[in-house]
Amino acid sequence: MKRFIFIIFIGLHTVRVGAQQAPADLKTLINQSFTYFPAFKELDQAIEVENKRIDLAKAAGQPSVSATGSYNYLHPVSVVSIPMGDQVTNLSIMPNNNYKTMVNGSYTLWDFALVKTGVERAKVGLQYAKDNAQYNKNQMAFQVANIYYQIAYLKNAIAIQDSVISFLQFNKRDTEVKFKNGDALKYDVLSIQSSIDQENNRKIDLQNSLNKQYNLMHYATGVEVSKEMTVFDFPSLSASNDVAGILESAKTGNAEYLLLKDKIALAEAELKISQTQGKPSLVLNAGTGFANGYTPEINKFRYTYQAGVTLNIPIYQGGRIKKQVSLSQEQLMQSRLAQQTLDNTFRKDIQQALTDIASNRSSLVNAQGQIDEAKQAQKFAQSRFKNGTGTNLELTSASTNVQRAELTHLQYRYQLCIASLELARLEGLVYW
């Protein structure tokens, strides 16, 4: 009897975007959670940050312009002595007071695609941020779906409890009449009342669990869910029943796989950046402005300009570049090996979900037969009790057997629903 409080909490995972069928109110709740839950605003902001990183990476390849102004006092300064007749004239070739204002510009003509590689790395980061946002949305969607079906399960279990309590109350009234007529004992009345109290306590436990699920749904969506939510027959969405086919679908659609692919792409981009570090670069430089210090009037402010190219060739950096490349290669290998681990995990989980679906479908057939047999036995026990040939113990036992059979059937339906939901998650299907 304690199995009626059977609650399954599934780990939060992902599904892919696609049009599938599911209850309309479930779709509404899932989409409401996307706009209500605060974490999604943070994820959207992370996407904006990555967009700015792309702009920043592109800016590294743009021309650079700066304005400078300087003043320097020099002493001593170079003096040239020039004989002129009987006298010697001292001529300064530079002033003591030096002024200079310039506008300088530079542009990298050649950098072994360092800027391009940086932009590509930033774009991969943006894709990762987008897939991460989708991954978390799918986690929330799966959580909401589990809460939704737990609510439906508990409401159906409460309905079964209500039917059991109603049946016991009806038989209590019959027993009270028999007790007044001397055909039953006070013990029989008290026994039935004890069973009613016991079933009421179980209903209270169920209602308490249901209220907790309502609270969880409000926490996730901000919505007070409908009190009529009782259906939890999740549709079978998979187009394949074999492990290999579902695994291939997961590789192209499951957001967990998409995030792993992004991590591999990030590692590859980091490796390219490492390989371009320490390469030569050719930079164009130009500047114009005003300065003094030009003979013959060295204190006069004059217009000046300059232009040229600079070739930078790193020669030795302590082996830092080589070590960075080696590190990036190891990180890339680690990311690729993680895909094998993910494949093994998904293969196991898909096989388990398919096994659960097949098992619960078979169990449902047997459970329905048990319900029919238990209800028939209950009718016989009730008839015998009314005619005085049966006992209260027989009637209570028959009622308990019906309740157990109905709860067992309900649990198999619920487990089949959750197994189908799990398979949809693994394959990467969307149900909203």
N, C-alpha and C positions, 0 to 999 in steps of 0.2 A: 504493500500500500504506500510505502514511502516513495515509490518511483514516480508518483504523480508530480513531485517537485523537481523532476529531472530537467535541469537547465544546462544547455550547452553553450559555452563561450568559445567562439572560433577566433583564431589569430587574425589580425588585420592585414589584409593583403590587397591585391589589385586586380582590375579588369580593364579591358580595352574599350574604346569608344565604338559603338555600333548600335544598331536599332534592334532591340529585342522586346519581347512582351513580358510584362510583369504587372501586378496590381497597380492601378492608377494612383491610389493614395500612397503606395510605397514610393513610386517615382517622385511624387510631389514632396514627400518628406526628405528624400535624398537630396533633391535639388535645393530644398530649403536649407539643409545643413551646410551647403556650399556657401551660401550668402550669410548665414548666421554665425557659424563657428569662427572665432577671432583668428585662429591660426592661419586661415586662408588669406587674410589680408597681409600677413607677414610673408607668405609665400609669393603673393603677387608683387610685393615690394622687392623681393629677391630677384624676380624677373626684371624689374626696372633697373636694379643695380647692375645686372649683367648686361643690359642694353647700354648702360653708361660705360661699362668696361670696353665694349666694342668701339664706342666713339673714342675712348681714350687710346686704345690700341691703334686706331686709324690715325689719330693725331700725331703719333710718333713719326709718321712718314710725311708730315706736312712741313713746309718751310718754317723756319724759326727767325723771328725779327725782334731785335731789342735795341733800345736807345740807351746810350751811356754818356755821362759827363764826368770829366775828371780835372783835378788841379793838382800840380806837383811843384814844389819849390826845390830847386837843385842848387847845391853849393858844395864845392866849387864847380864851375863850369869851364869847359875847354875854351882857351883863348889863343888866338893866332897873332903873333907879333909880325907886323909888316913894316919894313923900313921905308920911309918916305922922306927923301932928302936927308937932312941932318936929324930928323926925328924918327921915332919908332911908334907906330900906331898899333895899339892892342885891339884886335877885333874878336868879339865873342861869337862863336858859331852856334851857340844855343843860349836861350834865355834862362834866367834864374826862375822866373815864374812861367809855368807851362800850363796852358789851358787846352782842353780838347773836348769836343762834343761830336758824337758819332751815332749813326743809325746803322746797325750791322744785321746782316741776314746770312742764314746758312741753309743748305738743302742737301740731303743725302742723295747722291746720284746712284750709288751702288752699295748694297749692304748684304748681299747673299740672301735676299728674301727674308731678312730678319723681321721687318715690319709686317710683311704678309703673313708670316708664320704666327706672329703675335695676334693678328686679327683673327686668323683661323682658330687659334686657341680660345680667344674670347667668344667666338661664335659657338664653339662646342660647349663652353660654359653656360651660354644662354640656353642652349638646347637641354642641357642637364637641369637647369633651373625650371624649365617648362615641364620636363618629364617628372621632376620631383614634385611639382605642384599637382600634376595629374595623379601621381602615385599616392599622395596624401589624400586627395579627393576620393580616390577609389578605396582607400582604407576607411575613410569616413562612411562612404556608401555601403561598404560591406558591414560595418558596425551597425549602421542604421537598419540594414536589412535583417541582421541577426536579432536586434531588439524587436523589430516589427514582428518577426515570426515567433519569438518567445512570448510576446504579448498574445498573439493569436493562439498559441499552444495553451497558455495559462487560462485564457478565457474559455476555451473548449473544456479544459480540465475542470474549471469551476462549474460549467454547465452540467458535466457528468455528476459532480458532487451534489448539485441542486436536485438532479433527478433521483439520486440515491436517498437524499434527505426527505424528499417528497414521498418516496415509496415507503420509507420507514415511518414517517408521520401518519400515513394512511393506515398502515398496519398497527400502529400504536392505538389509533382510534378504535379499530376493530377489537384489539386486545382489551381495551378498557371496557368496551361493551360486554365482552365475554366475562371479564372479571366481575362486573356488576351482576351478571347472570349466574355466576358461580362456575363458569366453564373454563376459567383461567386463574392463574395465581398472580398475586401482587408481584412476585418475582419476575413474571413474564413482562409486565408493564415496565418495571424498573430496568430490565435488561434492554428492552427496545429503546427506552429513553437514554440509557447509557450509550447505546450505539449511535443515537441521534446526536448526542453531545460530542462523541468522538468524531463523527463526520463533520459536525460544525467547526470543530477545532481545526480539522484538516482544511476546510474551506477558508478559514481565517488565514492559515499559513499560505494557501494559494493566493488569496487576495493581497496579502502582504508582499509576496513576490511580484505580483502583477503591478502593484503600486510602485515598487522599486523600478520596474521596467518603464513605467510611465515617466518617472523622474529622469531616468537615463535618456529617454527619447526627448524630453523637454530640454535637457542639458545639451544634447547634440543638435537639435533643430530649432528650439525655441517655440515649438508648437505643442499644444494640447491635442493629443491624438484622439481619433474617433473611438468612442466606446463600443462601436459595432464591429471592430476589426477582429474577425474570427477565421478568416481563410488563410491557410498557409501552404497550399499546394503550389509550390514553386515550379514553373514550367521547365521542361527538359529542353535546354537550349543548344546543347552540343550537337554538331552535325556528324560527329564520329563517336564510335564506341571503343576504339582501340587506343592504347596508350601512346603509340608512336604518332598517330594522327593528331591527337590532342596536344602532345608535346610540341609538335611542329607549329600548331596554331599559337601555342603559348609563346614560342620564341619570337613570333612576329607581332603579337598583340599585347602580351602581359607587360604591364608597366615595370615590373621588377626586372624583366629582361631588357627593357628599354633603358633603364637606369644603368644596368651593367654594360650595355653597349656604349652608353655615354661615358662611363668610367674608362673603358678601353680607348675610346676616341680621345679623351682627355690625356691619358697616358701617352698615346701616340703623338699628340700635339706637344706635350712637354718634352718628348724625346727629340722632336724636330727643332724645338727652340734650343735645347741643349747642344745639338749638333751645329747650329748656326752661330752659337756664341764663340767669340775669339776669332771670327773670320775678318778679313780685311774690309775696309769701308772707304768709299771715295766721297768726300764732302765738298760741295761748292760753297765758297765764302765770298761775301761782298760787303762793302761798307762805304758810307759817305758821311761828310760832316765838315766841321770847321776846327782848325788847330793853329797854334802859333809855333814858332821855332824854325821857320824857313828863311834862309838868307836871301837877299841881304837884309830885309827888315824882319828880324827874328821875333819881334814882339807883336807883329801884325797878325790878326786873326784871318786865316785864309781858308778858302774852300778846298777840300781834299776828298779823294775817294781811293778805294782799293778793291781788288778782285783777285780771286785765285782758287785753286783746288788743293785739298789736303788728303793725302793717302795715309790711312792708319793701318799698320800691319802689326798686330800683337805677336810678340815673339815668345815670351815665357810668362806664364801666370801660375807657376807652382803646381801644375798638373790639375788645377781646379776644373777646367773644362772636361778633361778626360774622365775625371771622377764623377762629374755631373751627368755625363752621357751614360756611364755605367749604372748609376743610380736610376736614371730614367728607364733604361732597358730592363732592370730588375722589377721596377714598378709596373711596367707594361706586361711582363711575364706573369706577375702576380694577378693582375686583372684578368688575363686570359685564362689562367688556371681556375679562377673563381667561377667562370662559366661552366666548367666541367662539374664543379660542386653543385651549382644551381641546377644543372641538367639532372643529376642524380636525385636531388631532393624533389624536384618536380615530378620525375618519373615515379618515384615512390608514392607521392601524395596523390597523383592521378590514379595509379593502380588501386590505392586504398579507397578513393572516392567511388570508383567504378564497382569495387567489391561491396561497399556499403549500399550502393543503389540496388544492385542485384539482390543482396541479402534482405534488405528491407522490403522490396517488392514481393519476394517469396514469403516473408513473414506476414505481410498484410493479408495474404490469402488465407493462411492458417488462422490468423487472429480474427478474421471475419467469421470463420466457422465456429470459433470458440464463443464469440458473442451470441450467435444464433442458438448454440447449444445452451449457454448459460441462461439466456432469456427464457428458453423453453422450460428449463429446469426451475427457474424462478416462478413461472406460472403454475407449474405442478405443486411446488412447495406452498405457494400462496393459497391454492385451492384446497390442499390438504389441511392447511392451518385453519381455514375458514370452516371446514367440515369437521374439525376436531380430531382428525387422524394424524395431523402433522404437529411438529413442535416449533416453538419460537426459535430454537437453535437452528433447525433446518431452514427456516425462512430467512434468518439473518445470514446464514452461510450462503444461501442461494443469492441473496442480494449482494453480498460481498463479491461473489464470483462474477456477477454481471459487471460490477464496478471495475474489478480487476481486468476483465476482458476488454471493456471499453477503453480503459486507460492504456492498456497494452497496445490496442489498435491505434489509439491516438499517438502514442509514443513512436510507433513504427512510421506513421504518416509524417510526424514531425522530423524524425531522423532521415527519412527519405527526402524531405524538403531541404534539410540542411546539407545532405550529401550532394543534392543537385546544385544547390547554391555554391558549395565548395568546388564542384567540378567547373561551373561557370567562371568562378574566380581564377582557377588554375589555367583554364583555356584562354582566358583574356576576353571573355564576352561581357557585354553590358546588358543590364536588365532594367535600365531606367531611361 
